[in-house]
Amino acid sequence: MWTDRLTSALFVVVGAVNLLPGVVALAPSRITTAYGVSIDGPHSADLTVLLRHRAVLLGLVGIALLCAAFIPSLRVPALVGGGISMGTFLLFAYSTPGLNDATMRVARIDIAAIALLAVAAVLVWRKNA
């Protein structure tokens, strides 16, 4: 059925959006490019560890969403986890003044991803109803 394929495709796209920042965990030199923040100077080691840990957590969310694309029983938990992850980031981003352009670019990407996730949620709900 075409809705099953669309649902899987949506999970793959949103999973990739969450998995991609995982590169920072393995390549901390990409932090400045990804987030527009300097990892030089005082407290840079702390910031680097925190952002690398964030990357690992995003990678886990991405893997869960990718798995849910092919294992329907994982879809609801992946929807919840992905929604909470992106939703809280958007809440924090839009309630914090003065963020740089790179961070706001990440927020705009998350808006698009959460919209796709919402479409997937509706399709999953309709199939399970």
All heavy atoms as an XYZ file, in Angstrom:
940
protein
N       0.851     -1.180      0.000
C       0.000      0.000      0.000
C       0.898      1.246      0.000
O       1.933      1.282      0.661
C      -0.906     -0.062      1.232
C      -1.907      1.027      1.322
S      -2.945      0.761      2.781
C      -4.508      1.132      2.103
N       0.495      2.280     -0.720
C       1.331      3.476     -0.869
C       1.529      4.214      0.442
O       2.576      4.833      0.652
C       0.781      4.408     -1.945
C      -0.509      5.097     -1.561
C      -1.769      4.649     -1.772
C      -0.630      6.344     -0.882
N      -2.681      5.534     -1.256
C      -2.008      6.599     -0.709
C       0.274      7.274     -0.402
C      -2.493      7.731     -0.077
C      -0.207      8.417      0.225
C      -1.581      8.631      0.376
N       0.567      4.144      1.355
C       0.741      4.841      2.639
C       1.831      4.198      3.484
O       2.523      4.894      4.228
C      -0.588      4.906      3.429
O      -1.084      3.581      3.622
C      -1.617      5.752      2.723
N       1.986      2.879      3.363
C       3.064      2.209      4.097
C       4.424      2.669      3.585
O       5.344      2.914      4.370
C       2.957      0.690      3.973
C       1.744      0.139      4.702
O       1.290      0.772      5.682
O       1.246     -0.930      4.290
N       4.547      2.802      2.288
C       5.812      3.272      1.702
C       6.082      4.724      2.071
O       7.218      5.090      2.353
C       5.799      3.094      0.188
C       5.879      1.654     -0.216
C       5.954      1.489     -1.685
N       5.953      0.073     -1.999
C       6.218     -0.412     -3.175
N       6.494      0.399     -4.172
N       6.196     -1.708     -3.381
N       5.042      5.529      2.050
C       5.206      6.930      2.436
C       5.613      7.041      3.899
O       6.515      7.804      4.247
C       3.907      7.712      2.186
C       3.911      9.177      2.632
C       5.016      9.965      1.936
C       2.546      9.812      2.386
N       4.979      6.266      4.747
C       5.320      6.273      6.177
C       6.781      5.887      6.368
O       7.522      6.558      7.096
C       4.400      5.321      6.965
O       3.038      5.706      6.756
C       4.719      5.356      8.451
N       7.208      4.818      5.715
C       8.605      4.394      5.821
C       9.548      5.484      5.320
O      10.577      5.767      5.948
C       8.834      3.106      5.031
O       8.176      2.030      5.647
N       9.209      6.100      4.205
C      10.058      7.159      3.649
C      10.163      8.340      4.611
O      11.252      8.914      4.781
C       9.504      7.617      2.301
N       9.066      8.694      5.243
C       9.094      9.799      6.206
C       9.996      9.471      7.389
O      10.780     10.310      7.842
C       7.673     10.128      6.683
C       6.761     10.758      5.627
C       5.312     10.753      6.111
C       7.212     12.161      5.282
N       9.914      8.250      7.884
C      10.791      7.838      8.984
C      12.259      7.864      8.553
O      13.127      8.260      9.327
C      10.412      6.447      9.504
C       9.326      6.465     10.537
C       8.011      6.224     10.194
C       9.620      6.719     11.870
C       7.001      6.233     11.143
C       8.623      6.741     12.834
C       7.308      6.496     12.470
N      12.542      7.452      7.331
C      13.925      7.466      6.836
C      14.447      8.899      6.762
O      15.564      9.190      7.218
C      14.033      6.765      5.463
C      15.377      7.044      4.807
C      13.825      5.263      5.623
N      13.652      9.800      6.223
C      14.098     11.195      6.088
C      14.330     11.826      7.452
O      15.383     12.431      7.709
C      13.081     12.020      5.261
C      13.400     13.511      5.321
C      13.059     11.538      3.816
N      13.366     11.687      8.350
C      13.506     12.293      9.678
C      14.629     11.595     10.459
O      15.387     12.243     11.189
C      12.174     12.267     10.457
C      12.341     12.852     11.848
C      11.102     13.040      9.687
N      14.787     10.301     10.263
C      15.894      9.591     10.896
C      17.235     10.115     10.415
O      18.158     10.323     11.218
N      17.357     10.356      9.125
C      18.610     10.890      8.578
C      18.899     12.285      9.110
O      20.054     12.606      9.425
C      18.546     10.903      7.048
N      17.866     13.102      9.236
C      18.043     14.456      9.781
C      18.601     14.382     11.203
O      19.446     15.197     11.581
C      16.711     15.245      9.755
C      16.766     16.491     10.622
C      16.337     15.600      8.324
N      18.150     13.420     11.976
C      18.636     13.272     13.350
C      19.980     12.560     13.418
O      20.779     12.822     14.319
C      17.605     12.518     14.195
C      16.487     13.415     14.626
O      16.568     14.064     15.657
N      15.438     13.496     13.821
N      20.247     11.673     12.491
C      21.492     10.913     12.489
C      22.674     11.742     11.999
O      23.786     11.596     12.500
C      21.328      9.666     11.625
C      22.410      8.609     11.681
C      22.590      8.089     13.098
C      22.052      7.462     10.752
N      22.437     12.621     11.052
C      23.515     13.405     10.441
C      24.363     14.184     11.446
O      25.596     14.162     11.343
C      22.929     14.334      9.372
C      23.899     14.880      8.346
C      24.648     13.763      7.641
C      23.143     15.716      7.342
N      23.771     14.861     12.435
C      24.615     15.568     13.400
C      25.489     14.645     14.241
O      26.414     15.105     14.919
C      23.615     16.297     14.303
C      22.369     16.379     13.516
C      22.363     15.159     12.643
N      25.239     13.350     14.191
C      26.061     12.396     14.910
C      27.520     12.424     14.480
O      28.404     11.976     15.206
N      27.786     12.988     13.310
C      29.154     13.125     12.816
C      30.007     13.896     13.826
O      31.188     13.613     14.005
C      29.157     13.834     11.437
C      30.552     14.209     11.005
C      28.479     12.954     10.403
N      29.392     14.872     14.500
C      30.115     15.700     15.464
C      30.699     14.851     16.592
O      31.769     15.168     17.124
C      29.189     16.811     16.015
C      29.786     17.504     17.220
C      28.876     17.814     14.913
N      30.047     13.756     16.936
C      30.559     12.898     18.005
C      31.919     12.320     17.637
O      32.796     12.191     18.487
C      29.576     11.772     18.305
N      32.087     11.999     16.368
C      33.331     11.397     15.907
C      34.319     12.416     15.347
O      35.509     12.137     15.275
C      33.027     10.338     14.846
C      32.100      9.209     15.302
C      31.752      8.306     14.136
C      32.728      8.420     16.427
N      33.806     13.565     14.937
C      34.651     14.610     14.342
C      34.345     15.948     14.998
O      33.647     16.789     14.429
C      34.419     14.669     12.842
N      34.851     16.162     16.218
C      34.533     17.410     16.925
C      34.967     18.671     16.178
O      34.441     19.748     16.439
C      35.246     17.272     18.268
C      36.090     16.072     18.195
C      35.680     15.275     17.010
N      35.867     18.532     15.229
C      36.272     19.702     14.434
C      35.104     20.254     13.624
O      35.144     21.401     13.173
C      37.423     19.329     13.503
O      37.010     18.305     12.601
N      34.047     19.479     13.462
C      32.853     19.912     12.702
C      31.877     20.739     13.549
O      30.885     21.227     13.040
C      32.130     18.698     12.137
C      32.982     17.749     11.319
C      33.292     18.228      9.954
N      32.051     18.359      9.228
C      31.937     18.964      8.069
N      32.978     19.472      7.494
N      30.779     19.064      7.471
N      32.152     20.883     14.833
C      31.243     21.619     15.725
C      31.046     23.052     15.255
O      29.912     23.543     15.191
C      31.738     21.572     17.191
C      31.576     20.158     17.758
C      31.006     22.595     18.061
C      32.188     19.952     19.141
N      32.122     23.728     14.912
C      32.007     25.124     14.483
C      31.162     25.236     13.224
O      30.311     26.121     13.115
C      33.404     25.736     14.263
O      34.134     25.629     15.486
C      33.308     27.193     13.863
N      31.358     24.334     12.283
C      30.570     24.349     11.052
C      29.100     24.062     11.338
O      28.219     24.729     10.799
C      31.108     23.294     10.062
O      32.488     23.549      9.827
C      30.348     23.319      8.764
N      28.839     23.085     12.187
C      27.464     22.662     12.445
C      26.678     23.672     13.266
O      25.500     23.912     12.995
C      27.462     21.302     13.158
N      27.327     24.253     14.278
C      26.587     25.076     15.229
C      27.037     26.530     15.284
O      26.445     27.328     16.008
C      26.658     24.456     16.633
C      26.087     23.065     16.673
C      26.908     21.976     16.906
C      24.732     22.837     16.445
C      26.395     20.690     16.918
C      24.219     21.564     16.459
C      25.049     20.495     16.694
O      24.533     19.227     16.703
N      28.104     26.863     14.571
C      28.557     28.246     14.560
C      29.108     28.733     15.880
O      29.041     29.919     16.169
N      29.617     27.821     16.691
C      30.212     28.206     17.968
C      31.675     27.783     17.974
O      32.042     26.759     17.398
C      29.476     27.588     19.183
C      28.053     28.118     19.287
C      29.473     26.074     19.122
N      32.480     28.573     18.638
C      33.897     28.281     18.714
C      34.165     27.285     19.835
O      33.591     27.381     20.917
C      34.675     29.571     18.983
O      36.043     29.280     19.184
N      35.045     26.343     19.556
C      35.435     25.393     20.596
C      36.879     25.674     21.025
O      37.593     24.774     21.441
C      35.243     23.937     20.151
C      35.980     23.640     18.850
C      33.769     23.610     20.038
C      36.044     22.170     18.497
N      37.262     26.935     20.915
C      38.569     27.387     21.381
C      38.368     28.272     22.602
O      37.334     28.914     22.747
C      39.280     28.192     20.285
C      39.562     27.354     19.055
O      39.890     26.166     19.215
O      39.445     27.885     17.933
N      39.348     28.313     23.459
C      39.297     29.207     24.601
C      38.897     28.504     25.879
O      38.763     27.279     25.931
N      38.671     29.327     26.931
C      38.308     28.739     28.228
C      36.967     28.009     28.135
O      36.067     28.436     27.436
C      38.244     29.935     29.174
C      38.077     31.125     28.297
C      38.696     30.776     26.969
N      36.888     26.937     28.818
C      35.671     26.104     28.880
C      35.365     25.412     27.554
O      34.295     24.827     27.421
C      34.449     26.902     29.340
C      34.678     27.671     30.596
N      34.961     27.065     31.797
C      34.720     29.006     30.825
C      35.139     28.002     32.721
N      35.006     29.181     32.162
N      36.270     25.475     26.594
C      35.998     24.833     25.312
C      35.927     23.315     25.443
O      35.152     22.670     24.734
C      37.035     25.231     24.266
O      38.319     24.771     24.637
N      36.713     22.755     26.343
C      36.653     21.298     26.538
C      35.272     20.889     27.030
O      34.717     19.878     26.575
C      37.738     20.847     27.513
N      34.694     21.678     27.927
C      33.351     21.384     28.438
C      32.318     21.449     27.315
O      31.477     20.559     27.173
C      32.968     22.379     29.542
C      33.904     22.322     30.724
O      33.982     21.266     31.372
O      34.569     23.340     30.981
N      32.390     22.516     26.526
C      31.455     22.691     25.418
C      31.605     21.563     24.404
O      30.611     21.030     23.907
C      31.672     24.051     24.747
C      30.770     24.374     23.569
C      29.309     24.396     24.000
C      31.168     25.719     22.955
N      32.829     21.183     24.119
C      33.075     20.107     23.161
C      32.462     18.795     23.642
O      31.788     18.095     22.884
C      34.586     19.929     22.913
O      35.106     21.158     22.396
C      34.864     18.812     21.932
N      32.658     18.461     24.900
C      32.089     17.220     25.446
C      30.567     17.263     25.402
O      29.913     16.287     25.011
C      32.596     16.961     26.885
C      31.779     15.876     27.579
C      34.067     16.594     26.870
N      29.987     18.386     25.784
C      28.520     18.501     25.785
C      27.953     18.365     24.371
O      26.940     17.674     24.161
C      28.095     19.832     26.408
C      28.338     19.951     27.912
C      28.132     21.399     28.369
C      27.433     19.011     28.684
N      28.581     19.000     23.396
C      28.073     18.932     22.024
C      28.307     17.547     21.411
O      27.479     17.073     20.623
C      28.680     20.030     21.168
C      28.165     21.435     21.498
C      28.917     22.492     20.708
C      26.667     21.536     21.233
N      29.400     16.902     21.763
C      29.628     15.544     21.277
C      28.604     14.582     21.886
O      28.096     13.685     21.201
C      31.050     15.092     21.586
C      32.084     15.831     20.737
C      33.484     15.405     21.054
N      33.737     14.096     20.445
C      34.777     13.338     20.745
N      35.654     13.738     21.655
N      34.950     12.180     20.140
N      28.299     14.777     23.158
C      27.284     13.940     23.801
C      25.926     14.168     23.151
O      25.176     13.218     22.898
C      27.236     14.245     25.302
C      26.286     13.374     26.042
N      25.067     13.830     26.480
C      26.352     12.061     26.401
C      24.433     12.835     27.076
N      25.188     11.761     27.043
N      25.599     15.427     22.860
C      24.358     15.752     22.143
C      24.309     15.009     20.814
O      23.281     14.466     20.424
C      24.265     17.262     21.917
C      23.055     17.678     21.110
C      23.116     19.173     20.762
N      21.869     19.628     20.205
C      21.543     19.524     18.913
N      22.381     18.988     18.062
N      20.371     19.964     18.486
N      25.448     14.966     20.131
C      25.520     14.284     18.839
C      25.220     12.794     18.978
O      24.524     12.208     18.140
C      26.890     14.510     18.206
N      25.729     12.179     20.031
C      25.464     10.760     20.266
C      23.967     10.541     20.508
O      23.360      9.627     19.952
C      26.294     10.220     21.450
C      25.822      8.834     21.873
C      27.774     10.197     21.098
N      23.374     11.396     21.329
C      21.944     11.247     21.616
C      21.097     11.448     20.361
O      20.133     10.708     20.129
C      21.525     12.217     22.725
C      22.163     11.935     24.084
C      21.772     13.010     25.085
C      21.799     10.557     24.589
N      21.460     12.432     19.535
C      20.745     12.621     18.269
C      20.925     11.409     17.364
O      19.996     10.997     16.665
C      21.228     13.881     17.555
C      20.712     15.193     18.117
C      21.407     16.373     17.456
C      19.213     15.299     17.941
N      22.117     10.843     17.384
C      22.356      9.643     16.599
C      21.463      8.495     17.039
O      20.923      7.755     16.209
N      21.277      8.350     18.344
C      20.380      7.302     18.853
C      18.935      7.530     18.412
O      18.239      6.582     18.029
C      20.470      7.225     20.374
C      21.786      6.689     20.932
C      21.815      6.844     22.448
C      21.993      5.244     20.524
N      18.498      8.778     18.457
C      17.145      9.098     17.983
C      17.036      8.780     16.493
O      16.051      8.189     16.033
C      16.787     10.578     18.265
C      15.488     10.969     17.573
C      16.688     10.822     19.761
N      18.065      9.153     15.740
C      18.070      8.878     14.304
C      18.019      7.392     14.005
O      17.275      6.938     13.124
N      18.799      6.604     14.735
C      18.790      5.153     14.535
C      17.414      4.578     14.866
O      16.897      3.722     14.132
C      19.895      4.481     15.374
C      21.267      4.815     14.779
C      19.691      2.971     15.462
C      22.432      4.457     15.670
N      16.803      5.050     15.941
C      15.463      4.570     16.304
C      14.457      4.877     15.200
O      13.634      4.024     14.835
C      15.016      5.191     17.628
N      14.537      6.090     14.647
C      13.614      6.462     13.575
C      13.868      5.632     12.313
O      12.918      5.215     11.637
C      13.725      7.960     13.276
C      13.155      8.870     14.365
C      13.694     10.291     14.223
C      11.636      8.866     14.328
N      15.130      5.388     12.000
C      15.447      4.555     10.832
C      14.959      3.128     11.038
O      14.406      2.517     10.103
C      16.945      4.575     10.555
C      17.497      5.884      9.982
C      19.016      5.834      9.915
C      16.906      6.170      8.611
N      15.138      2.585     12.223
C      14.635      1.238     12.510
C      13.114      1.195     12.394
O      12.544      0.228     11.870
C      15.077      0.784     13.899
S      16.835      0.415     14.016
N      12.459      2.249     12.863
C      10.990      2.308     12.810
C      10.469      2.348     11.369
O       9.334      1.960     11.115
C      10.482      3.513     13.596
N      11.306      2.807     10.449
C      10.897      2.817      9.045
C      10.624      1.403      8.547
O       9.774      1.194      7.678
C      11.979      3.482      8.188
N      11.332      0.419      9.126
C      11.237     -0.948      8.644
C      10.615     -1.924      9.646
O      10.295     -3.049      9.284
C      12.636     -1.433      8.249
C      13.280     -0.511      7.255
C      14.258      0.384      7.653
C      12.875     -0.499      5.930
C      14.835      1.262      6.742
C      13.436      0.373      5.014
C      14.423      1.255      5.418
N      10.461     -1.465     10.893
C       9.859     -2.303     11.930
C       8.667     -1.540     12.517
O       8.827     -0.698     13.405
C      10.878     -2.648     13.038
C      12.128     -3.301     12.422
C      10.243     -3.555     14.098
C      13.288     -3.440     13.390
N       7.470     -1.790     11.995
C       6.295     -1.017     12.404
C       6.035     -0.984     13.908
O       5.525      0.015     14.419
C       5.145     -1.688     11.654
C       5.795     -2.257     10.430
C       7.151     -2.720     10.904
N       6.397     -2.016     14.637
C       6.142     -2.021     16.079
C       6.982     -0.970     16.818
O       6.677     -0.639     17.961
C       6.409     -3.409     16.669
O       7.776     -3.753     16.515
N       8.006     -0.434     16.183
C       8.837      0.608     16.801
C       8.366      2.017     16.473
O       8.921      2.985     16.988
C      10.297      0.452     16.339
C      10.999     -0.836     16.723
C      12.417     -0.850     16.163
C      11.017     -1.008     18.227
N       7.369      2.142     15.646
C       6.982      3.466     15.155
C       6.463      4.395     16.242
O       6.871      5.548     16.303
C       5.987      3.333     14.006
C       6.673      2.798     12.771
C       5.790      2.690     11.574
N       6.620      2.260     10.447
C       6.144      1.863      9.293
N       4.832      1.829      9.085
N       6.968      1.495      8.338
N       5.593      3.932     17.084
C       5.049      4.821     18.122
C       6.141      5.285     19.079
O       6.280      6.492     19.320
C       3.846      4.177     18.852
C       3.431      5.019     20.054
C       2.669      4.004     17.883
N       6.969      4.381     19.619
C       8.040      4.871     20.500
C       9.012      5.813     19.783
O       9.468      6.801     20.367
C       8.755      3.595     20.953
C       7.829      2.485     20.687
C       6.915      2.916     19.587
N       9.311      5.534     18.524
C      10.221      6.406     17.777
C       9.583      7.770     17.526
O      10.264      8.804     17.595
C      10.624      5.744     16.461
N       8.292      7.777     17.241
C       7.574      9.050     17.067
C       7.635      9.875     18.342
O       7.906     11.081     18.294
C       6.107      8.799     16.698
C       5.801      8.377     15.275
C       4.384      7.835     15.177
C       6.009      9.544     14.325
N       7.399      9.235     19.467
C       7.416      9.948     20.747
C       8.816     10.487     21.031
O       8.997     11.665     21.348
C       6.918      9.037     21.897
C       7.129      9.696     23.246
C       5.443      8.698     21.694
N       9.826      9.634     20.903
C      11.194     10.065     21.168
C      11.661     11.166     20.230
O      12.245     12.164     20.665
N      11.396     11.001     18.957
C      11.781     12.022     17.985
C      11.038     13.330     18.209
O      11.624     14.415     18.121
N       9.757     13.222     18.492
C       8.957     14.425     18.741
C       9.426     15.185     19.964
O       9.545     16.411     19.943
N       9.707     14.453     21.032
C      10.200     15.103     22.254
C      11.562     15.744     21.996
O      11.811     16.886     22.399
C      10.262     14.101     23.423
C       8.846     13.727     23.872
C      11.066     14.673     24.584
C       8.796     12.584     24.867
N      12.445     15.028     21.333
C      13.791     15.537     21.070
C      13.745     16.836     20.251
O      14.310     17.857     20.643
C      14.606     14.470     20.329
O      15.863     14.977     19.962
N      13.073     16.783     19.121
C      13.015     17.975     18.265
C      12.144     19.066     18.874
O      12.464     20.256     18.769
C      12.519     17.597     16.872
C      13.548     16.790     16.095
S      13.021     16.392     14.426
C      11.788     15.144     14.756
N      11.061     18.674     19.505
C      10.170     19.667     20.109
C      10.838     20.460     21.213
O      10.693     21.682     21.294
N      11.598     19.782     22.067
C      12.279     20.516     23.140
C      13.377     21.406     22.586
O      13.569     22.521     23.069
C      12.859     19.574     24.218
O      13.726     18.626     23.607
C      11.764     18.880     24.990
N      14.075     20.933     21.552
C      15.087     21.804     20.941
C      14.430     23.069     20.392
O      14.925     24.184     20.600
C      15.862     21.086     19.835
C      16.837     22.001     19.159
C      18.007     22.376     19.797
C      16.566     22.532     17.911
C      18.903     23.262     19.197
C      17.444     23.402     17.299
C      18.623     23.762     17.952
N      13.307     22.909     19.714
C      12.614     24.083     19.166
C      12.116     25.006     20.275
O      12.220     26.227     20.159
C      11.452     23.636     18.267
C      11.878     22.989     16.955
C      10.673     22.408     16.230
C      12.628     23.979     16.082
N      11.606     24.432     21.342
C      11.171     25.237     22.482
C      12.338     26.043     23.041
O      12.221     27.254     23.259
C      10.567     24.340     23.566
C      10.168     25.028     24.864
C       8.974     25.944     24.624
C       9.837     23.995     25.924
N      13.460     25.385     23.256
C      14.636     26.078     23.785
C      15.162     27.122     22.797
O      15.505     28.236     23.190
C      15.756     25.081     24.110
C      15.420     24.099     25.198
C      16.062     22.873     25.255
C      14.461     24.375     26.169
C      15.776     21.963     26.259
C      14.153     23.471     27.171
C      14.819     22.258     27.216
N      15.218     26.773     21.520
C      15.764     27.695     20.522
C      14.915     28.955     20.390
O      15.447     30.066     20.353
C      15.879     26.989     19.166
N      13.600     28.784     20.325
C      12.745     29.952     20.111
C      12.416     30.707     21.387
O      11.823     31.781     21.339
C      11.490     29.553     19.328
C      11.826     29.340     17.870
C      12.016     28.067     17.351
C      12.018     30.416     17.025
C      12.372     27.870     16.029
C      12.367     30.236     15.694
C      12.538     28.969     15.206
O      12.897     28.796     13.884
N      12.842     30.192     22.521
C      12.646     30.937     23.777
C      13.966     31.541     24.267
O      14.003     32.127     25.347
C      12.057     30.028     24.857
O      12.953     28.988     25.203
N      15.015     31.397     23.481
C      16.324     31.929     23.845
C      16.727     33.008     22.850
O      16.984     32.697     21.684
C      17.388     30.804     23.853
O      16.957     29.767     24.726
C      18.740     31.329     24.301
N      16.783     34.257     23.288
C      17.163     35.318     22.356
C      18.663     35.284     22.043
O      19.472     34.795     22.834
C      16.802     36.599     23.110
C      16.777     36.212     24.548
C      16.444     34.752     24.603
N      19.010     35.799     20.864
C      20.404     36.005     20.509
C      21.140     34.785     19.984
O      22.379     34.796     19.960
N      20.444     33.753     19.555
C      21.139     32.585     19.003
C      21.725     32.930     17.633
O      21.174     33.759     16.899
C      20.187     31.400     18.881
C      19.641     30.849     20.194
C      18.666     29.710     19.931
C      20.768     30.390     21.106
N      22.813     32.274     17.287
C      23.455     32.582     16.009
C      22.702     31.968     14.835
O      21.780     31.159     15.015
C      24.936     32.157     16.032
C      25.122     30.651     16.078
O      24.348     29.886     15.525
N      26.181     30.222     16.746
N      23.113     32.369     13.631
C      22.428     31.909     12.416
C      22.507     30.394     12.234
O      21.554     29.772     11.766
C      23.007     32.603     11.182
C      22.659     34.077     11.122
O      21.672     34.493     11.772
O      23.377     34.830     10.422
N      23.639     29.799     12.604
C      23.791     28.356     12.432
C      22.811     27.604     13.328
O      22.190     26.619     12.892
C      25.228     27.933     12.739
N      22.651     28.035     14.563
C      21.712     27.370     15.470
C      20.278     27.553     14.974
O      19.472     26.613     15.019
C      21.863     27.913     16.904
O      23.215     27.690     17.327
C      20.919     27.213     17.863
N      19.965     28.728     14.457
C      18.610     28.955     13.943
C      18.372     28.153     12.658
O      17.249     27.739     12.391
C      18.359     30.452     13.735
C      18.330     31.236     15.048
S      17.308     30.488     16.360
C      15.674     30.644     15.661
N      19.429     27.903     11.888
C      19.302     27.029     10.711
C      18.929     25.620     11.168
O      18.042     24.984     10.582
C      20.605     27.007      9.911
C      20.523     26.136      8.659
C      21.854     25.953      7.960
N      22.692     25.084      8.778
C      23.898     25.385      9.218
N      24.446     26.537      8.937
N      24.580     24.522      9.953
N      19.574     25.143     12.232
C      19.242     23.832     12.794
C      17.772     23.822     13.236
O      17.053     22.850     12.988
C      20.182     23.478     13.970
C      19.719     22.218     14.686
C      21.623     23.317     13.485
N      17.323     24.901     13.850
C      15.923     24.987     14.299
C      14.967     24.918     13.105
O      13.942     24.230     13.165
C      15.699     26.262     15.102
N      15.300     25.614     12.021
C      14.426     25.574     10.835
C      14.381     24.172     10.232
O      13.330     23.711      9.778
C      14.871     26.610      9.814
C      14.550     28.035     10.236
C      14.794     29.045      9.118
N      16.184     29.084      8.673
C      17.161     29.775      9.255
N      16.894     30.509     10.327
N      18.380     29.762      8.771
N      15.511     23.486     10.226
C      15.536     22.108      9.729
C      14.661     21.230     10.617
O      13.897     20.389     10.124
C      16.992     21.579      9.668
C      17.758     22.307      8.566
C      17.015     20.068      9.450
C      19.261     22.088      8.590
N      14.737     21.442     11.933
C      13.905     20.658     12.859
C      12.421     20.953     12.683
O      11.596     20.059     12.883
C      14.335     20.892     14.305
C      15.462     19.960     14.733
O      16.026     19.263     13.857
O      15.777     19.924     15.933
N      12.078     22.183     12.321
C      10.666     22.490     12.050
C      10.171     21.639     10.883
O       9.094     21.030     10.947
C      10.458     23.993     11.769
C      10.636     24.802     13.047
C       9.085     24.250     11.140
C      10.661     26.310     12.829
N      10.960     21.584      9.825
C      10.572     20.768      8.671
C      10.511     19.288      9.052
O       9.557     18.584      8.685
C      11.565     20.984      7.526
N      11.490     18.822      9.828
C      11.522     17.412     10.216
C      10.350     17.055     11.123
O       9.752     15.981     10.979
C      12.848     17.080     10.904
N      10.001     17.947     12.037
C       8.892     17.636     12.938
C       7.563     17.676     12.179
O       6.631     16.927     12.509
C       8.895     18.545     14.188
C       8.258     17.812     15.375
C       8.233     19.873     13.945
C       8.522     18.441     16.720
N       7.483     18.493     11.130
C       6.286     18.481     10.292
C       6.163     17.141      9.564
O       5.063     16.564      9.497
C       6.330     19.634      9.295
N       7.272     16.637      9.046
C       7.256     15.321      8.400
C       6.913     14.227      9.408
O       6.172     13.290      9.090
C       8.608     15.034      7.745
C       9.016     15.937      6.591
C      10.421     15.594      6.121
C       8.010     15.865      5.456
N       7.445     14.362     10.608
C       7.145     13.388     11.663
C       5.657     13.427     12.026
O       5.057     12.383     12.292
C       8.015     13.663     12.891
C       8.128     12.549     13.911
C       8.793     11.315     13.299
C       8.906     13.018     15.122
N       5.069     14.604     12.000
C       3.629     14.727     12.284
C       2.805     14.021     11.210
O       1.805     13.349     11.519
C       3.238     16.199     12.389
N       3.218     14.154      9.954
C       2.523     13.439      8.876
C       2.649     11.929      9.098
O       1.665     11.190      8.972
C       3.075     13.847      7.486
C       2.488     12.975      6.385
C       2.799     15.318      7.217
N       3.853     11.480      9.452
C       4.054     10.054      9.738
C       3.169      9.608     10.896
O       2.592      8.511     10.857
C       5.533      9.777     10.046
N       3.056     10.439     11.916
C       2.220     10.116     13.082
C       0.758      9.934     12.667
O       0.090      8.997     13.128
C       2.347     11.182     14.164
N       0.269     10.809     11.817
C      -1.118     10.692     11.343
C      -1.298      9.400     10.563
O      -2.291      8.670     10.753
C      -1.508     11.920     10.485
C      -2.819     11.700      9.755
C      -1.579     13.165     11.349
N      -0.343      9.074      9.704
C      -0.439      7.834      8.924
C      -0.400      6.601      9.822
O      -1.154      5.643      9.612
C       0.684      7.780      7.885
C       0.592      8.820      6.764
C       1.863      8.800      5.923
C      -0.641      8.606      5.913
N       0.469      6.621     10.834
C       0.543      5.496     11.780
C      -0.759      5.392     12.560
O      -1.309      4.294     12.727
C       1.757      5.662     12.738
C       1.676      4.685     13.906
C       3.047      5.486     11.973
N      -1.274      6.516     13.021
C      -2.521      6.511     13.784
C      -3.686      5.979     12.934
O      -4.479      5.158     13.402
C      -2.820      7.926     14.280
C      -4.119      8.020     15.023
C      -4.393      7.596     16.288
C      -5.352      8.550     14.505
N      -5.692      7.842     16.593
C      -6.315      8.430     15.524
C      -5.717      9.128     13.287
C      -7.622      8.852     15.357
C      -7.025      9.564     13.129
C      -7.954      9.412     14.157
N      -3.765      6.437     11.666
C      -4.851      5.981     10.799
C      -4.774      4.488     10.515
O      -5.790      3.805     10.445
C      -4.837      6.768      9.487
C      -5.293      8.211      9.678
C      -5.247      8.995      8.408
N      -6.315      8.527      7.524
C      -6.404      8.876      6.248
N      -5.508      9.675      5.724
N      -7.390      8.426      5.516
N      -3.542      3.980     10.384
C      -3.384      2.545     10.132
C      -3.769      1.729     11.359
O      -4.332      0.644     11.242
C      -1.951      2.237      9.725
C      -1.759      0.770      9.398
C      -0.397      0.491      8.816
C      -0.276     -0.987      8.564
N      -0.258     -1.338      7.191
N      -3.455      2.255     12.539
C      -3.735      1.528     13.800
C      -5.155      1.722     14.286
O      -5.576      1.025     15.215
C      -2.751      1.945     14.886
C      -1.332      1.494     14.576
O      -1.132      0.554     13.808
N      -0.362      2.169     15.137
N      -5.878      2.673     13.726
C      -7.241      2.964     14.195
C      -8.243      1.963     13.692
O      -8.102      1.230     12.816
C      -7.657      4.366     13.766
